[in-house]
Amino acid sequence: MGYVLLVEDDELDVLAFRRALRSMPTQYALKVASTGEEALALLELAKLPSFILTDLNMPVMDGMELLTALTAHPVWHEIPVVVFTTSAQPDERAACLRLRAADVLVKPLAYTDFVELIHDIMRRYA
């Protein structure tokens, strides 16, 4: 089993994601990058993740720029990428899917809904 690469600049969301993972019966390895640039640097150094879960709105290199870089790479374009964001407008969703995102999901506000969605994502992509 590989690991999950979480690309998220919000520390509270990272903490919530870690807690949601710990609540699952199967334990998963997690690597975290706070920008798209950090994610690309991790991909250069480590084996490929099972999938990438990324936010869209981040400093330095946002999720859309990350998707563009992954799509253009000869190996990384095969990694499933799930976009997990608070701002999935229809045009953003369509752009992400054009860039080969496996899915575009809206972060729920309620923690229990957040955990349920993380569990579903892990079952589908890990």
Backbone as ProteinMPNN parsed JSONL, in Angstrom:
{"seq_chain_A": "MGYVLLVEDDELDVLAFRRALRSMPTQYALKVASTGEEALALLELAKLPSFILTDLNMPVMDGMELLTALTAHPVWHEIPVVVFTTSAQPDERAACLRLRAADVLVKPLAYTDFVELIHDIMRRYA", "coords_chain_A": {"N_chain_A": [[0.852, -1.182, 0.0], [0.52, 2.209, -0.803], [0.979, 5.671, -0.155], [-0.896, 8.582, 0.85], [-0.951, 11.713, -0.65], [-1.48, 14.757, 0.622], [-2.381, 17.943, -0.295], [-2.511, 20.887, 1.018], [-3.044, 24.032, 2.454], [-4.243, 24.961, 4.742], [-4.007, 24.607, 8.087], [-5.915, 23.689, 9.928], [-7.628, 22.155, 8.338], [-5.811, 20.181, 7.561], [-5.299, 18.979, 10.041], [-7.909, 18.033, 10.624], [-8.169, 16.203, 8.526], [-6.136, 14.367, 9.196], [-7.184, 13.398, 11.627], [-9.545, 12.23, 10.686], [-8.476, 10.181, 9.106], [-7.215, 8.628, 11.091], [-9.422, 7.578, 12.325], [-10.25, 5.508, 10.789], [-10.557, 1.962, 10.044], [-8.401, 0.798, 8.658], [-5.056, 1.797, 8.53], [-3.422, 4.53, 7.029], [-0.581, 5.798, 5.31], [0.547, 9.149, 5.311], [1.515, 12.033, 3.56], [2.186, 15.476, 3.639], [1.831, 18.49, 1.877], [2.062, 22.011, 1.669], [1.751, 23.657, -0.476], [1.389, 23.652, -4.083], [3.925, 23.619, -5.245], [5.522, 22.478, -3.205], [4.372, 19.95, -3.197], [5.117, 18.955, -5.738], [7.88, 18.849, -5.351], [8.026, 16.871, -3.358], [7.092, 14.693, -4.839], [9.199, 14.351, -6.583], [11.123, 13.291, -4.904], [10.149, 11.017, -3.581], [8.527, 7.751, -3.665], [5.683, 7.161, -5.795], [2.469, 8.406, -4.797], [-0.596, 6.737, -3.723], [-2.801, 8.235, -4.343], [-3.544, 11.744, -4.902], [-4.757, 14.302, -2.89], [-6.016, 17.406, -3.197], [-6.316, 20.874, -2.393], [-7.781, 23.764, -3.963], [-7.341, 26.532, -3.642], [-4.509, 27.924, -2.829], [-1.386, 29.344, -1.682], [1.475, 30.443, -3.657], [1.716, 28.088, -5.616], [-1.216, 27.15, -6.924], [-4.004, 24.781, -6.719], [-5.011, 24.349, -9.325], [-2.832, 25.012, -10.945], [-1.108, 23.041, -10.042], [-2.464, 20.729, -10.939], [-2.183, 21.177, -13.701], [0.62, 20.939, -13.998], [0.975, 18.266, -13.186], [-0.537, 16.898, -15.114], [0.983, 17.394, -17.388], [3.279, 15.943, -16.949], [5.272, 13.044, -17.703], [5.009, 10.733, -16.083], [3.675, 11.355, -13.674], [1.133, 12.084, -14.489], [-0.492, 9.916, -14.341], [-1.283, 9.545, -11.747], [-4.069, 9.397, -9.643], [-5.985, 12.278, -8.952], [-7.739, 14.005, -6.567], [-9.726, 16.741, -6.164], [-10.376, 18.821, -3.502], [-12.232, 21.106, -2.131], [-13.388, 24.354, -0.955], [-14.559, 25.936, -2.77], [-15.88, 25.064, -5.212], [-16.892, 26.072, -7.967], [-19.014, 25.828, -10.891], [-17.507, 26.351, -13.296], [-14.87, 26.1, -12.377], [-14.886, 23.448, -11.539], [-15.323, 22.14, -14.007], [-12.961, 22.894, -15.335], [-11.036, 21.612, -13.737], [-11.718, 18.926, -14.184], [-11.191, 18.778, -16.92], [-8.467, 18.914, -16.772], [-7.884, 16.413, -15.962], [-8.568, 15.659, -13.348], [-9.617, 13.257, -10.983], [-11.873, 13.556, -9.482], [-13.968, 16.179, -8.177], [-14.639, 17.637, -5.24], [-16.672, 19.167, -2.742], [-15.71, 20.622, 0.289], [-17.257, 19.654, 3.227], [-19.046, 21.531, 5.747], [-19.73, 20.63, 8.312], [-18.114, 18.655, 10.771], [-18.591, 15.864, 11.076], [-19.697, 15.199, 8.599], [-17.5, 15.823, 7.021], [-15.631, 13.864, 7.87], [-16.991, 11.546, 7.053], [-16.989, 11.928, 4.259], [-14.207, 11.914, 3.754], [-13.619, 9.254, 4.471], [-15.068, 7.946, 2.46], [-13.678, 8.86, 0.167], [-11.169, 7.685, 0.666], [-11.818, 4.951, 0.565], [-12.45, 4.749, -2.129], [-10.128, 5.587, -3.568], [-7.665, 4.928, -2.316]], "CA_chain_A": [[0.0, 0.0, 0.0], [1.279, 3.449, -0.896], [0.614, 6.726, 0.785], [-1.744, 9.651, 0.33], [-0.33, 13.039, -0.63], [-2.454, 15.815, 0.873], [-1.844, 19.264, -0.63], [-3.458, 21.75, 1.741], [-2.348, 25.076, 3.215], [-4.993, 25.27, 5.96], [-3.6, 23.656, 9.129], [-7.097, 23.071, 10.535], [-8.071, 21.098, 7.425], [-4.826, 19.094, 7.662], [-5.584, 18.312, 11.31], [-9.172, 17.305, 10.461], [-7.901, 15.07, 7.649], [-5.381, 13.382, 9.996], [-8.125, 12.786, 12.575], [-10.444, 11.365, 9.917], [-7.705, 8.984, 8.739], [-7.004, 7.808, 12.291], [-10.683, 6.945, 12.715], [-10.543, 4.41, 9.867], [-10.005, 0.681, 10.492], [-7.107, 0.629, 8.001], [-4.212, 2.981, 8.694], [-2.793, 4.972, 5.785], [0.533, 6.741, 5.421], [0.165, 10.462, 4.8], [2.511, 13.095, 3.406], [1.465, 16.739, 3.487], [2.496, 19.644, 1.27], [1.169, 23.166, 1.844], [1.594, 24.319, -1.783], [1.643, 22.795, -5.233], [5.382, 23.493, -5.403], [5.991, 21.482, -2.234], [3.895, 18.643, -3.656], [5.982, 18.517, -6.838], [9.182, 18.509, -4.765], [7.864, 15.566, -2.712], [6.977, 13.674, -5.883], [10.551, 14.138, -7.12], [11.965, 12.594, -3.928], [9.54, 9.827, -2.993], [7.756, 6.927, -4.589], [4.411, 7.798, -6.123], [1.369, 8.139, -3.864], [-1.776, 6.056, -4.261], [-3.535, 9.339, -4.963], [-3.296, 13.083, -4.366], [-5.936, 15.075, -2.508], [-5.525, 18.783, -3.196], [-7.166, 22.059, -2.346], [-7.557, 24.638, -5.123], [-6.886, 27.869, -3.257], [-3.286, 27.868, -2.023], [-0.378, 30.314, -2.131], [2.627, 30.051, -4.476], [1.204, 27.316, -6.748], [-2.526, 26.677, -6.49], [-4.399, 23.45, -7.157], [-5.154, 24.302, -10.782], [-1.461, 24.966, -11.482], [-0.602, 21.707, -9.725], [-3.077, 19.811, -11.904], [-1.553, 21.417, -15.001], [1.965, 20.351, -13.951], [0.841, 16.81, -13.125], [-1.03, 16.44, -16.411], [2.057, 17.514, -18.379], [4.415, 15.081, -16.599], [5.133, 11.724, -18.331], [4.664, 9.69, -15.111], [2.734, 11.844, -12.669], [-0.225, 12.249, -15.025], [-1.259, 8.704, -14.046], [-1.707, 9.545, -10.341], [-5.397, 9.984, -9.454], [-6.004, 13.515, -8.169], [-9.063, 14.424, -6.116], [-9.744, 18.141, -5.735], [-11.204, 18.913, -2.3], [-12.166, 22.556, -1.979], [-14.589, 25.064, -0.504], [-15.014, 26.856, -3.825], [-16.058, 24.356, -6.482], [-17.833, 26.681, -8.9], [-19.127, 24.959, -12.071], [-16.406, 26.537, -14.246], [-13.672, 25.515, -11.76], [-15.062, 21.99, -11.604], [-15.1, 21.727, -15.401], [-11.53, 23.064, -15.633], [-10.317, 20.533, -13.047], [-11.982, 17.671, -14.884], [-10.429, 18.841, -18.184], [-7.07, 18.649, -16.415], [-7.842, 15.004, -15.58], [-8.869, 15.362, -11.945], [-10.502, 12.103, -10.865], [-13.121, 14.039, -8.9], [-13.933, 17.503, -7.557], [-15.579, 17.544, -4.135], [-16.764, 20.342, -1.871], [-15.476, 20.333, 1.709], [-18.435, 19.916, 4.054], [-18.825, 22.391, 6.908], [-19.853, 19.844, 9.547], [-16.996, 17.721, 10.911], [-19.023, 14.481, 10.827], [-19.813, 15.059, 7.141], [-16.122, 15.847, 6.532], [-15.064, 12.535, 8.134], [-17.681, 10.6, 6.173], [-16.493, 12.129, 2.897], [-12.818, 11.428, 3.719], [-13.689, 7.791, 4.457], [-15.505, 7.557, 1.118], [-12.547, 9.108, -0.745], [-10.138, 6.673, 0.93], [-12.297, 3.666, 0.038], [-12.438, 4.767, -3.601], [-8.86, 5.905, -4.236], [-6.435, 4.447, -1.646]], "C_chain_A": [[0.893, 1.239, 0.0], [0.873, 4.431, 0.182], [-0.308, 7.712, 0.077], [-0.947, 10.94, 0.425], [-1.446, 14.069, -0.504], [-1.786, 17.151, 0.595], [-2.85, 20.284, -0.114], [-2.684, 22.759, 2.575], [-3.039, 25.43, 4.526], [-4.699, 24.205, 7.018], [-4.794, 22.981, 9.799], [-7.641, 21.955, 9.657], [-7.11, 19.914, 7.454], [-5.083, 18.29, 8.937], [-6.86, 17.474, 11.211], [-8.972, 16.069, 9.584], [-7.145, 13.976, 8.414], [-6.309, 12.653, 10.978], [-9.076, 11.836, 11.86], [-9.733, 10.075, 9.511], [-7.529, 8.055, 9.932], [-8.275, 7.072, 12.718], [-11.055, 5.77, 11.816], [-9.932, 3.109, 10.39], [-8.63, 0.378, 9.882], [-6.319, 1.916, 8.167], [-3.479, 3.281, 7.392], [-1.646, 5.924, 6.095], [0.116, 8.042, 4.749], [1.393, 11.347, 4.697], [1.729, 14.359, 3.098], [2.378, 17.777, 2.857], [1.533, 20.816, 1.396], [0.995, 23.983, 0.567], [1.799, 23.288, -2.887], [3.125, 22.575, -5.457], [5.957, 22.454, -4.45], [5.575, 20.078, -2.657], [4.782, 18.105, -4.774], [7.36, 18.117, -6.32], [9.117, 17.149, -4.067], [7.792, 14.448, -3.741], [8.331, 13.354, -6.503], [11.365, 13.217, -6.213], [11.431, 11.245, -3.471], [8.877, 8.97, -4.064], [6.384, 7.572, -4.77], [3.334, 7.45, -5.1], [0.266, 7.329, -4.54], [-2.681, 7.061, -4.959], [-3.155, 10.637, -4.274], [-4.645, 13.717, -4.061], [-5.473, 16.515, -2.373], [-6.643, 19.802, -3.066], [-6.921, 22.839, -3.639], [-6.885, 25.939, -4.727], [-5.718, 27.786, -2.282], [-2.316, 28.922, -2.538], [0.684, 29.647, -3.012], [2.196, 29.317, -5.742], [-0.121, 26.719, -6.304], [-2.841, 25.298, -7.075], [-4.532, 23.314, -8.66], [-3.779, 24.232, -11.449], [-0.816, 23.611, -11.198], [-1.166, 20.682, -10.705], [-2.441, 19.949, -13.282], [-0.173, 20.77, -15.053], [1.899, 18.826, -13.939], [0.413, 16.239, -14.47], [0.075, 16.43, -17.458], [3.218, 16.55, -18.122], [4.213, 13.668, -17.168], [4.75, 10.595, -17.369], [3.555, 10.15, -14.174], [1.31, 11.981, -13.191], [-1.106, 11.033, -14.73], [-1.765, 8.655, -12.602], [-3.121, 10.125, -10.248], [-5.311, 11.215, -8.546], [-7.456, 13.86, -7.854], [-8.928, 15.854, -5.616], [-10.79, 18.254, -4.63], [-11.163, 20.366, -1.863], [-13.465, 23.141, -1.441], [-15.235, 25.84, -1.644], [-15.221, 26.189, -5.179], [-17.189, 24.969, -7.306], [-17.901, 25.798, -10.148], [-17.976, 25.118, -13.071], [-15.094, 25.976, -13.697], [-13.72, 23.995, -11.835], [-14.761, 21.486, -13.008], [-13.622, 21.824, -15.767], [-10.71, 21.956, -14.971], [-10.505, 19.202, -13.769], [-11.282, 17.632, -16.24], [-8.957, 18.536, -17.947], [-6.905, 17.266, -15.774], [-7.954, 14.752, -14.084], [-9.835, 14.182, -11.915], [-11.866, 12.518, -10.322], [-12.891, 15.428, -8.323], [-15.037, 17.509, -6.505], [-15.524, 18.796, -3.276], [-16.576, 19.901, -0.425], [-16.75, 20.63, 2.492], [-18.075, 20.799, 5.253], [-18.847, 21.606, 8.217], [-18.753, 18.788, 9.604], [-17.419, 16.282, 10.616], [-19.186, 14.222, 9.335], [-18.429, 15.024, 6.494], [-15.499, 14.456, 6.683], [-15.684, 11.499, 7.203], [-17.168, 10.717, 4.736], [-15.047, 11.651, 2.76], [-12.8, 9.904, 3.672], [-14.094, 7.295, 3.071], [-14.374, 7.739, 0.097], [-11.486, 8.022, -0.569], [-10.565, 5.31, 0.4], [-12.185, 3.621, -1.485], [-11.048, 4.862, -4.21], [-7.605, 5.331, -3.581], [-6.142, 2.998, -1.997]], "O_chain_A": [[1.893, 1.301, 0.716], [0.476, 4.052, 1.284], [-0.471, 7.668, -1.143], [-0.34, 11.228, 1.457], [-2.257, 14.232, -1.415], [-0.746, 17.463, 1.176], [-3.896, 20.514, -0.722], [-1.774, 22.39, 3.317], [-2.458, 26.141, 5.347], [-5.09, 23.047, 6.869], [-4.698, 21.82, 10.199], [-8.07, 20.92, 10.166], [-7.545, 18.765, 7.379], [-5.083, 17.06, 8.908], [-6.887, 16.33, 11.667], [-9.536, 15.011, 9.863], [-7.475, 12.796, 8.295], [-6.221, 11.435, 11.134], [-9.379, 10.757, 12.37], [-10.323, 8.996, 9.567], [-7.675, 6.839, 9.806], [-8.2, 6.051, 13.401], [-12.065, 5.106, 12.051], [-8.92, 3.132, 11.091], [-7.789, -0.238, 10.536], [-6.855, 3.006, 7.967], [-2.974, 2.371, 6.736], [-1.725, 6.743, 7.011], [-0.586, 8.031, 3.738], [2.208, 11.411, 5.617], [0.729, 14.321, 2.382], [3.537, 17.927, 3.243], [0.323, 20.644, 1.247], [0.179, 24.905, 0.53], [2.316, 22.196, -2.651], [3.545, 21.476, -5.819], [6.789, 21.639, -4.849], [6.339, 19.126, -2.495], [5.158, 16.933, -4.761], [7.943, 17.146, -6.802], [10.054, 16.357, -4.173], [8.364, 13.376, -3.541], [8.582, 12.217, -6.903], [12.201, 12.451, -6.693], [12.207, 10.407, -3.012], [8.691, 9.396, -5.204], [5.982, 8.428, -3.982], [3.291, 6.328, -4.596], [0.203, 7.244, -5.766], [-3.249, 6.785, -6.015], [-2.532, 10.639, -3.212], [-5.562, 13.672, -4.881], [-4.63, 16.819, -1.529], [-7.753, 19.611, -3.561], [-5.937, 22.583, -4.333], [-5.962, 26.396, -5.401], [-5.903, 27.604, -1.078], [-2.406, 29.346, -3.69], [0.76, 28.42, -3.086], [2.302, 29.871, -6.836], [-0.153, 25.874, -5.409], [-2.047, 24.729, -7.824], [-4.198, 22.268, -9.216], [-3.587, 23.481, -12.405], [-0.062, 23.095, -12.023], [-0.423, 19.859, -11.24], [-2.188, 18.949, -13.954], [0.169, 20.121, -16.042], [2.69, 18.168, -14.615], [0.938, 15.218, -14.913], [0.102, 15.554, -18.322], [4.06, 16.362, -19.0], [3.099, 13.145, -17.122], [4.209, 9.583, -17.815], [2.605, 9.41, -13.916], [0.367, 11.991, -12.399], [-2.329, 11.108, -14.855], [-2.592, 7.806, -12.27], [-3.355, 11.236, -10.725], [-4.649, 11.19, -7.509], [-8.289, 13.99, -8.751], [-8.108, 16.139, -4.743], [-11.937, 17.839, -4.797], [-10.172, 20.813, -1.286], [-14.511, 22.493, -1.473], [-16.346, 26.349, -1.493], [-14.77, 26.715, -6.196], [-18.303, 24.447, -7.335], [-16.94, 25.086, -10.441], [-17.515, 24.126, -13.636], [-14.289, 25.435, -14.455], [-12.726, 23.341, -12.153], [-14.025, 20.514, -13.177], [-13.089, 20.939, -16.435], [-9.787, 21.421, -15.585], [-9.551, 18.443, -13.942], [-10.828, 16.571, -16.669], [-8.283, 17.971, -18.808], [-5.897, 16.994, -15.121], [-7.477, 13.726, -13.599], [-10.762, 14.111, -12.723], [-12.887, 11.916, -10.655], [-11.76, 15.807, -8.019], [-16.219, 17.401, -6.831], [-14.468, 19.406, -3.106], [-17.194, 18.939, 0.031], [-17.269, 21.744, 2.426], [-16.932, 20.804, 5.709], [-18.068, 21.89, 9.126], [-18.486, 18.107, 8.614], [-16.673, 15.549, 9.966], [-18.848, 13.14, 8.856], [-18.207, 14.285, 5.535], [-14.909, 13.931, 5.739], [-14.976, 10.67, 6.632], [-16.941, 9.703, 4.075], [-14.697, 11.043, 1.748], [-12.035, 9.324, 2.902], [-13.522, 6.329, 2.566], [-14.146, 6.865, -0.739], [-10.963, 7.5, -1.554], [-9.743, 4.586, -0.162], [-11.863, 2.581, -2.06], [-10.802, 4.278, -5.266], [-6.565, 5.255, -4.236], [-5.154, 2.436, -1.526]]}, "name": "protein", "num_of_chains": 1, "seq": "MGYVLLVEDDELDVLAFRRALRSMPTQYALKVASTGEEALALLELAKLPSFILTDLNMPVMDGMELLTALTAHPVWHEIPVVVFTTSAQPDERAACLRLRAADVLVKPLAYTDFVELIHDIMRRYA"}
